[in-house]
Amino acid sequence: MFVMELTYTAPVERVDALLADHVAWLDAQYAAGVFLASGRKNPRDGGVIIAVGESRAAIEELAASDPFTVGGVCEYRITEFLATKTAEGLAPYRQELPA
């Protein structure tokens, strides 16, 4: 599982100009089963996405395809973690610690 943290690198007006494309990109990742949750940070200087993926490389490639990244208005910080404990609704995503 991955935490994808976005930090805006441009004024919010430039971010807002790409927002519709970014939301369409988010919707496609939800439909593909990759994203579990997402939202703006408060204060509004970026956002956070919780994702599942085959590998860190696949998630990095996905982040590079975000219209915000392509448009040069954000940078990603990606943190991989093992979700060994979850809310019941996320039980299918629970992971085991390596032996």
C-alpha positions in Angstrom: 0.0 0.0 0.0 1.2 3.5 -0.7 0.6 7.0 0.6 1.0 9.5 -2.3 1.4 13.0 -0.9 1.1 15.9 -3.4 2.6 19.3 -2.7 1.7 22.1 -5.0 4.6 23.9 -6.6 2.6 26.5 -8.4 -0.1 29.0 -7.4 -3.6 27.6 -6.7 -4.9 29.3 -9.8 -2.7 27.1 -12.0 -3.7 24.1 -10.0 -7.4 24.9 -10.4 -6.9 25.2 -14.2 -5.9 21.5 -14.2 -8.4 20.4 -11.6 -11.0 18.8 -14.0 -8.3 16.7 -15.7 -6.9 15.7 -12.3 -10.4 14.6 -11.1 -10.9 12.6 -14.3 -7.5 10.9 -13.7 -8.5 10.2 -10.0 -11.8 8.7 -11.2 -10.0 6.4 -13.6 -7.7 5.1 -10.9 -10.7 4.5 -8.5 -12.4 2.6 -11.4 -9.3 0.5 -11.8 -9.2 -0.3 -8.1 -5.9 1.4 -7.5 -7.1 4.3 -5.3 -8.8 3.8 -2.0 -9.1 7.3 -0.7 -8.0 10.8 -1.6 -8.5 14.5 -0.7 -7.0 17.9 -0.3 -4.7 18.8 2.6 -5.8 21.5 5.0 -4.4 24.1 4.5 -4.8 23.6 0.7 -1.2 23.2 -0.3 -1.6 19.7 -1.9 -3.4 16.5 -1.3 -3.1 12.8 -0.2 -4.0 9.6 -2.0 -4.1 6.1 -0.5 -3.3 3.6 -3.2 -2.6 -0.1 -3.8 -0.3 -1.3 -6.5 2.0 -4.0 -7.8 5.1 -2.1 -7.1 6.6 1.2 -6.1 7.7 1.7 -9.7 4.1 1.3 -10.9 2.9 3.9 -8.4 5.7 6.3 -9.4 4.7 5.8 -13.1 1.1 6.5 -12.2 2.0 9.7 -10.3 4.0 10.9 -13.3 0.8 10.6 -15.4 -1.2 12.8 -13.1 -2.3 16.0 -15.1 -1.0 18.0 -12.1 2.5 16.4 -12.6 2.4 16.8 -16.4 1.3 20.4 -16.0 4.1 21.1 -13.6 2.0 22.2 -10.6 2.8 19.5 -8.0 5.5 17.1 -6.8 4.8 13.7 -5.2 6.3 12.1 -2.2 5.5 8.4 -2.2 5.6 6.3 1.0 5.2 2.5 0.9 3.9 0.7 3.9 2.5 -2.7 5.0 -1.2 -2.3 6.0 -1.1 -5.0 8.7 -4.1 -3.6 10.5 -7.2 -2.0 8.8 -10.8 -1.0 9.3 -13.1 -3.9 8.5 -14.0 -2.4 5.2 -10.4 -2.5 4.1 -9.8 -6.1 5.3 -9.2 -7.3 1.7 -6.1 -5.0 1.6 -4.5 -6.3 4.9 -0.9 -7.4 4.5 1.3 -9.9 6.4 4.7 -8.9 7.7 7.5 -10.8 5.9 8.8 -13.8 7.7 
